[in-house]
């Protein structure tokens, strides 16, 4: 077995669960940092919309934008994970 075959058949599949878990955790952290950065820099986007909703006491809008975006991105990553790791949980 060559080095490339070993990497493709053993190393990458065994690392995929950790890679996908890290991607899902990083997604939440990246979204939080993007919102905070937009709030601090006063850039137009989700952060400024969140900041304005907070100022106007519009709590549903404050959490809805972040929640929907995080849910959609998390669901997309979960589908990718399910596709890549078919061998891990066959009942799901």
C-alpha positions as a Markdown table, in Angstrom:
| # | Residue | x | y | z |
|---|---|---|---|---|
| 1 | Unk | 0.0 | 0.0 | 0.0 |
| 2 | Unk | 1.4 | 3.4 | -1.0 |
| 3 | Unk | 1.4 | 6.5 | 1.1 |
| 4 | Unk | -1.3 | 8.1 | -0.9 |
| 5 | Unk | -3.5 | 5.0 | -0.7 |
| 6 | Unk | -3.0 | 4.9 | 3.0 |
| 7 | Unk | -4.0 | 8.6 | 3.4 |
| 8 | Unk | -7.1 | 8.3 | 1.2 |
| 9 | Unk | -8.3 | 5.0 | 2.6 |
| 10 | Unk | -7.4 | 5.3 | 6.3 |
| 11 | Unk | -6.2 | 8.6 | 7.6 |
| 12 | Unk | -8.9 | 10.9 | 6.0 |
| 13 | Unk | -11.9 | 8.7 | 6.9 |
| 14 | Unk | -10.7 | 8.3 | 10.5 |
| 15 | Unk | -10.2 | 12.1 | 10.8 |
| 16 | Unk | -13.6 | 13.1 | 9.3 |
| 17 | Unk | -15.6 | 12.9 | 12.5 |
| 18 | Unk | -13.3 | 15.3 | 14.2 |
| 19 | Unk | -13.1 | 17.6 | 11.2 |
| 20 | Unk | -16.9 | 17.8 | 10.9 |
| 21 | Unk | -17.3 | 18.4 | 14.7 |
| 22 | Unk | -14.7 | 21.2 | 14.5 |
| 23 | Unk | -16.5 | 22.7 | 11.5 |
| 24 | Unk | -19.8 | 22.8 | 13.4 |
| 25 | Unk | -18.2 | 24.4 | 16.5 |
| 26 | Unk | -16.3 | 26.9 | 14.4 |
| 27 | Unk | -19.5 | 27.9 | 12.6 |
| 28 | Unk | -21.1 | 29.2 | 15.8 |
| 29 | Unk | -17.9 | 31.0 | 16.9 |
| 30 | Unk | -17.5 | 32.5 | 13.4 |
| 31 | Unk | -21.1 | 33.8 | 13.3 |
| 32 | Unk | -20.8 | 35.3 | 16.8 |
| 33 | Unk | -17.5 | 37.0 | 15.8 |
| 34 | Unk | -19.0 | 38.3 | 12.6 |
| 35 | Unk | -21.9 | 39.9 | 14.4 |
| 36 | Unk | -19.8 | 41.4 | 17.1 |
| 37 | Unk | -17.3 | 42.8 | 14.5 |
| 38 | Unk | -20.2 | 44.4 | 12.5 |
| 39 | Unk | -21.5 | 45.9 | 15.7 |
| 40 | Unk | -18.2 | 47.4 | 16.6 |
| 41 | Unk | -17.3 | 48.6 | 13.1 |
| 42 | Unk | -20.8 | 49.9 | 12.4 |
| 43 | Unk | -20.8 | 48.0 | 9.1 |
| 44 | Unk | -24.1 | 47.3 | 7.4 |
| 45 | Unk | -25.1 | 43.7 | 7.9 |
| 46 | Unk | -26.5 | 41.3 | 10.5 |
| 47 | Unk | -24.5 | 42.9 | 13.3 |
| 48 | Unk | -25.9 | 46.4 | 12.8 |
| 49 | Unk | -29.4 | 45.0 | 12.3 |
| 50 | Unk | -29.1 | 43.1 | 15.6 |
| 51 | Unk | -27.8 | 46.2 | 17.3 |
| 52 | Unk | -30.7 | 48.3 | 16.0 |
| 53 | Unk | -33.2 | 45.7 | 17.1 |
| 54 | Unk | -31.7 | 45.7 | 20.5 |
| 55 | Unk | -31.9 | 49.4 | 20.8 |
| 56 | Unk | -35.6 | 49.4 | 19.7 |
| 57 | Unk | -36.4 | 46.6 | 22.1 |
| 58 | Unk | -37.5 | 44.3 | 19.3 |
| 59 | Unk | -36.4 | 41.0 | 20.9 |
| 60 | Unk | -38.0 | 38.7 | 18.3 |
| 61 | Unk | -36.1 | 40.3 | 15.5 |
| 62 | Unk | -33.0 | 40.3 | 17.6 |
| 63 | Unk | -32.9 | 36.5 | 18.0 |
| 64 | Unk | -34.8 | 35.5 | 14.9 |
| 65 | Unk | -32.1 | 36.7 | 12.4 |
| 66 | Unk | -29.3 | 34.9 | 14.2 |
| 67 | Unk | -31.3 | 31.8 | 15.1 |
| 68 | Unk | -32.5 | 31.2 | 11.5 |
| 69 | Unk | -29.1 | 31.8 | 10.0 |
| 70 | Unk | -27.4 | 29.5 | 12.5 |
| 71 | Unk | -30.1 | 26.8 | 12.1 |
| 72 | Unk | -29.8 | 26.8 | 8.3 |
| 73 | Unk | -26.0 | 26.7 | 8.4 |
| 74 | Unk | -25.9 | 24.0 | 11.1 |
| 75 | Unk | -28.5 | 22.0 | 9.2 |
| 76 | Unk | -26.4 | 22.2 | 6.0 |
| 77 | Unk | -23.3 | 21.0 | 7.9 |
| 78 | Unk | -25.3 | 18.2 | 9.4 |
| 79 | Unk | -26.4 | 17.0 | 6.0 |
| 80 | Unk | -22.8 | 17.2 | 4.7 |
| 81 | Unk | -21.7 | 15.3 | 7.8 |
| 82 | Unk | -24.4 | 12.6 | 7.3 |
| 83 | Unk | -23.3 | 12.2 | 3.7 |
| 84 | Unk | -19.6 | 12.0 | 4.5 |
| 85 | Unk | -20.0 | 9.7 | 7.5 |
| 86 | Unk | -22.6 | 7.2 | 6.2 |
| 87 | Unk | -20.6 | 4.4 | 7.9 |
| 88 | Unk | -20.8 | 6.0 | 11.3 |
| 89 | Unk | -24.5 | 6.1 | 12.1 |
| 90 | Unk | -26.5 | 4.0 | 9.6 |
| 91 | Unk | -29.8 | 4.4 | 11.6 |
| 92 | Unk | -29.8 | 8.2 | 11.2 |
